């Protein structure tokens, strides 16, 4: 796609995200509402970036003028927006967020009336309108403050929480900071005071070292969110990082039965697949992105899916990744079993994954020489993934093998080959 990536439209504000693009998105939305005869209300939320006001103001000048009423939650998490969208049957919701990206980035992603990320087909349709010029009638609408509705989501989370276990939360200085404070008043919080330009800065699940050291020093477990709180990592009291695959392994034994399937992605660890097989649970791999995971969950009627990166979807509770809800699910399991995370992971097997990103300044081409090199390494029981990122201008390379040194050596071999091409 030209504008949409694996998780909405995203880029550096003032460059990719500019007034022209926001005008195109706005008129595409107006056309979409008109064509599908939708109720002319758009639910909007944003994470803690200071550029969110710029995006909303630029778009509102077009949307309100052409009859699209805006209900604004202001700062919140993506899962909170999705929950309220579904509960109150909004036709569409727009989250202004660049998720885990640094603060100079921002972006837009959409949820449908069921609290699901919109499909590829809907994104293609919107893109088809973004490069066309058309006239639409002027019908003025209002922008309405709907921050009070966030209490519905907070109360929903509180009802799900069955145990109060002392832990630490790293809020990534993001959109869920106030939600975490309301749901876990007794727990210690770090990076929980957004300034508008500190989101994800040396914080959250993409910069987990601070939380790891704190968990070790205070001998407590912790949770790290990303900027819009749709992703989560955990850290044990011994400093072990519990990534999305490990979280899925724990959850699968409580939310799935023998013969059922867990939906992962092409990046899911082979060790997860081996560990699940012992439990009689199948791993089905989807393409990258929690939207692709959820589509596969619906296709095979799975109740659980997610990514190594920490997007976790528990379908009986939500239709999108929700970091805080996942933390509550883990705490409930720990409380009911009286086991800590380390004990819950004692039978988990993990293969070593060596990975790196190469900056891309042109379209990546998979040459015959590179294909032959990869095929040669695959014969040794290695798994290799090479793909351009859907959210950043980088080429992602991952090499997986039981042998750590072998995985690292193969990764360096592939990187050198690509850089010398």
N, C-alpha and C positions, 0 to 999 in steps of 0.2 A: 504494500500500500504506500501511497505517496506521503500521507500525513500521519496516519495512525501507526503506532508500533505495537509491541506485545502488550503494553499496558497504557493505552490512550495516546494522546499527543503530548510531546514533552520536548523541552529544549531550554536554552539559555535565554532569559528574558532580555529583550532589546535586540536580540539577534533572530533566532528561530521564532521565538514567541514575541511577535510585534503587532502593531495595530492592524496591519493589513491581514495577517493570519486570523486575528480575533474577529475582525469584521467578516471574513469568509466563514468562520465557524458559526457566527451568529446568524448569518443569512441561511446557512445550511440547516440550522435548527428551526428557523422560521418556516422554511420550505418543508422540513420533515413533519412539523406539527400540522401544517396545512394539509399536506398530502394524506396523512393518516388520520386526520380529523380528531386529533388528541385534545383533551381538556387543556386549555392554554395556561398551564402552570408548570414552572420549572423549580424543583427543589435544588438548592445550592449550598455547598459547604466548602471549607478550605482548611488546609493545615496551617502551620504557624508562620509561613513565609510572608515577609512584608510586601512582596510583589503581588500577592493575591488580590489586594484592593485594586491594583492597576488593571488586572485581568477582568475582574468583575465589573468595574466601572466602564471599561471599554466595551464590554459585551452588553451590559445593561442599557447603554445608550441606544443600541439597536433593538434589543429584545423588547424593552418596555414600549418603545415607540411603535412597534408592530404587534402589540397586543399579547405578549407573553408575560404573564405575571410571575414575579420571582419571589419565592419564599426562602429566606436566607437564614441558615443555621449558624453562619459565621464559623469560628474555629471549632473543628471537631475532627474525628477520625473518619476514614473511608467506611469502615464497618458501621459506624453510627449513622452515617448518611444512608447507607443501603438499608439498614433496619427501619429507619423512619420512612423511607421511600416505600417499602413494602407494606408497613403497618397502615399507612394512610393512603395507600393506593395512588401515589403520584405517578403520572405517565412516564416521567423521566427525571433523573437526578444527575447533577453535574458536580463532580468533586474537582476542586482546583488544588492540585498537588503534583509534585514530582517524586513522591514516595521517598525512596532511600537516597536520591541524588542530592548533591550539595546545594546550598541555599541559593546560588546564582541560577539554578534551574527552577522551572515551574512547569506546570502542565495541566491537562484536563482529561478526565475520564468520566464515562457515563454509565449509569445503572438504569435498568428498566423497572417497570412497575413491580416486579417480583424480587427486587433487590439483587439482581444478577447483573454482572457486567454485560454490556450490549454485545451482540454477536458480531462475527466478522461481516456477515451480510449487511447488518445495520451500519457498520462502519464504512463499508464500501458504498452504500447508498448515500451516507452523509458526505463522503469524499466526492461523489459524483456531483453534488450540489455546490461544493466549495469552489470549483473552477468555472462555474456558470454565472452569468448575470441575468437577473430576473427582477421584475417589479412586484412588490407586495403592498397591499393596502395598509395605510397608517391607522392603528388602533391603539391608543395609549392605555398602558396598564400600570400596576403599582409594584414597588419593591417592599416586601413585608418582612419584619423582624420575627423569626420563628425560633429564636434560641431556646425558648422555654421547652420546646419539644425534645431537647436532648435529655431531659429528665426521664422520658419514657425509656430511652436506651439504657441509661444508668440504672434505673429500677429493674429493667430486664436482666442486666448483668448481676445485680445484687440478689435477685431471686434464684439465679442459677448457682451462686456461690454457697456451698454447704459447709465449708470448713475455713477457719481463719488460721492460716499457717504463716508464721513470721518469715518474710522474704524481702528482697530488695527489687525495686523496679527502676529501670533506666528508660525514661520516656523519650529519649532522643531530642529533647527540646521541641517536641512536635505537637501535632494537633490533638493528641489524646491526653495531654498533660493534666488537664482539669478533670477528665473522666477518671483517670487512674487515682487522683487524689480523692475523688468522691467514692470510688469503689473499694479502695484499700487505704482507709484513713490511718490505720495503725502501722502499715508497712513503711519502710524507709524508701524514699524516692530520690533519685539523682537525675540531673539534666531534665528538670521538670519546670523550668522557668523560661518559656520561649520569649525571645527578644525581637523576633522578626527576621533575624539573620544568623541565628545559631543552630538552626535545625540540622540534625545529623552531624554536627561538627564535633568530631572526636567523641561520638556518643552513639548509643543505640546498637542494633544488631549488626551494623556494618563496621563498627569500631568498638568491639566488645571488651577490649583489654582492661578498661577502667572498672567495669562491672566484675570482671574475673578477679582482679586484685582485691576488690572490696569483699567479694564472697569468701575469698581465702582468708582475709584478715579478720572478718567477723564470723566466719564459719556459718554462713547462711547461704541458702540458695537464692538465685536471682533470675529475673526476666528482663530481656532487652527488646524493645519495640523498634520499629523504624518510624520515619517521619509522619506517616498517616496511619500507623498502627494496624496495618493489614498483614504484617509479618512479625515473627517473634523467634528469638532464640532463648534458651535457658542456660543457666550455669549452675552446676552443683556446688555444694558447700566445700568440695575439694578442688574447685576450680576447673572441672571438666566442662567444656562447651558442649551443649546439647543442641545440635542443629535440627533442621526440619525433618530429616530422615529419622533421627533418633526419637523425636517427638512423635512422628507417625507410627513408629514401632510400638511405643508405649500405648498410644491411643488405640491402635488396631486390636490389641488384646481385650479391650473393653467395649469397643464400638462395632467390632466385626465378629462374625462366627466362622467356623471352619467351612471351607468351600466358597467363601465370599472373596471379593477382590478389593484391594487397596489401589487407588490410582496415584501413581507417581509420575515422574517425567523421565526424559532421556538422561537427566543428570542424577537420578536416584541411585544411591550406592548399591553395588552388587551385593554387598553384605546385608543390606536391608532385604533384598530379594531372598537370600539364603536364610536369614532369620525368620522371615515370614513363612517360608516354605515349611519350616519345622512346626509352625503353628497351624498348618493346613490352610493358609491364606495366600491367595495369588497376588502378585504385583503386576499391574497393567501399566505400561508406560505411555504417557501422552506427550505431546510436544510441549515446549517451554511456555510457561505462563499459567497463572491460576485460572484464567478463563478457559484455556484448553483442558486443564485438569477437570474443571466443573462440567464441561461438555462431555468428557469421557465418563464422568461419574453418572451423569444422567443416562448415557447410552447403555451402560452395563448395570445400572441401578445399584451403584455403590454408595455407601453412607459416609465414606471417608476418603479424602485425597489431599494431596499437597505437594510442596516442593522442598528440596534441600534448603532453599533460601529462606524458608520459614513461613511461606503462605500455607495455612492449614485450613481446610474446609470440612467441618462436621455437619453433614447435610441435614440431620434432624434438628439442628439448632440454627443454621444460617446457610445462605447461598453464596457467600463470599468469604475470603480469608479474613480472619478476625483475631488479632494477636491477644487482646485482653480476654476474649472468650476462651481461647486456647489455654491461656494461663489458668483460668478458672477450672477448665476441664482437667488439667494436670493436677492442680491442687486438690480437687475432689477425689481423684484417683489415689493420690498420696494419703489423703485423710481417711478414705474408706479402707485402704489396704494397710495403713500404718507403715508404709515403705517410703524411703526417700528416692530421689531420681536415680541415684547410683544403683540401688538395689533393683529398681524396675528395669535397669538396662544391663543387668549382670549377664544375660544370655545373648546380648546383641553382638553380632559380628560386624566388623567394619573393614572394608578394603581401603587402601590409600589412594586418594585422589590428588594428583598434582595439577595445578591449574594456573593460568596466567592470562592477561589481556594484552593484546598488541593494538596500538593506536591505528585507526584506519583513516586514511585521507583520500581513499578512492574505493570503488566497488570491488569487493573481494571475489576473485575467480579461483575455483578449485582446479588446479592444473593436473595434468596427467602424472607429472613427476611426483606431486604431493600425494595423489591418490595411491600411487605405487608404493610410496614410503609408508603410508598409513596401513595399507594392506599387508605389508611385510611385518609390521609390528603387531597386527591383529592376530597373526599366527601363533604368537607366544602367549595368548590368553589375556591380552591387554584390551581394554576398551578405550576408544578415543573419540572425542567430540570436538569438532572445529566448526564454529558458526559465528556469523556477525551478531552482535547484540541488537536486541530490539528496542533498547532504551538509551544506549550510549554509542558514540562512534568508535567502537573497539571490536576487535576480533577475539572471541573467547575460545580458549583452548583448554581441554581437560583430558588428562590421561589417568586411567584407573588400573591398578594392579595390586595383587596381594603383597608384592614386594615394593616397599617404599623407594628404595634406591633405584630400582628398575623404572618405576613410574617417573621419577625426577629426571633420569637420564633420557628417557624417550621424549619427555616434554621439551627438554633443551634441544634435542635433535630436531624436533619438528619446528620449534621457534627459529632456530638457526636457518633451517631450510626456507621458511617463509620470508624471513628478513633478507635473505640473499637472493630471493627470486627477482 
